[in-house]
Amino acid sequence: MVFQAGLPGPDYGFVGRGAGKARAAYLEAVRRGYVQDHEVLTALFVEALERRLRTRPRG
């Protein structure tokens, strides 16, 4: 959906320092989503999209 809206892809932090912790948090959020608890996954997605928007080149 973000690509359809013309936005850059979310930065989940899977590369670099802290990547292992970021992946673990993402997988836990997905597991919680399977049992209809979407709050953590939603927050993680919003944070990842905001991170990408802060770091994208302007212009």
N, C-alpha and C positions, 0 to 999 in steps of 0.2 A: 504494500500500500504506500510505503514511503516513496518508492520509485515512481509509482503512478502519480504521486503528488509533486513530483519533480524535486524531491529532497534527496540528499545523499544517504547512503546506507548507514545504519546505526554502528557505533563503535563500541562493541561489547568489552573491549579491553583484553582480548584474547592473545595479544602480542605484547612482548616486553615484560617489564617488571610487574609482578602481581598477576600474571596471566593465569597461573594455576588456580589462584584464589577466585579470579573472575569466572573461570570455567566452572569451578565447583559451585559457585553461587548461582550461575545460570542453570546448571543441571538441577540443582535443588528447586529452583523456581519452576522449572518445567515439570518436575515430579509433582509439585504442589498443584500445578495447573491440571494435571490428570485427575485430581480429586475435586475439581471445581473451585480451587482456591487460587484465583487469578491476581490477587492483590500484589504479591511479590513480583510476579512476572511482569505485570504492568509497570510497576515502579522501575524495575530493571530496564525495561524497554525505553521508558521515558528518559532515564538517566543516560542510556547509550545514545539515544538520538540527540539529546542536549549536548553530550560530549562531542559528537560529530559536528554539530552546528557551531560549537565554539571554536573548533580547529579547522574548519573549512576555509579555503581562501575566499576573500571578498572580491566581488567584481563581476 
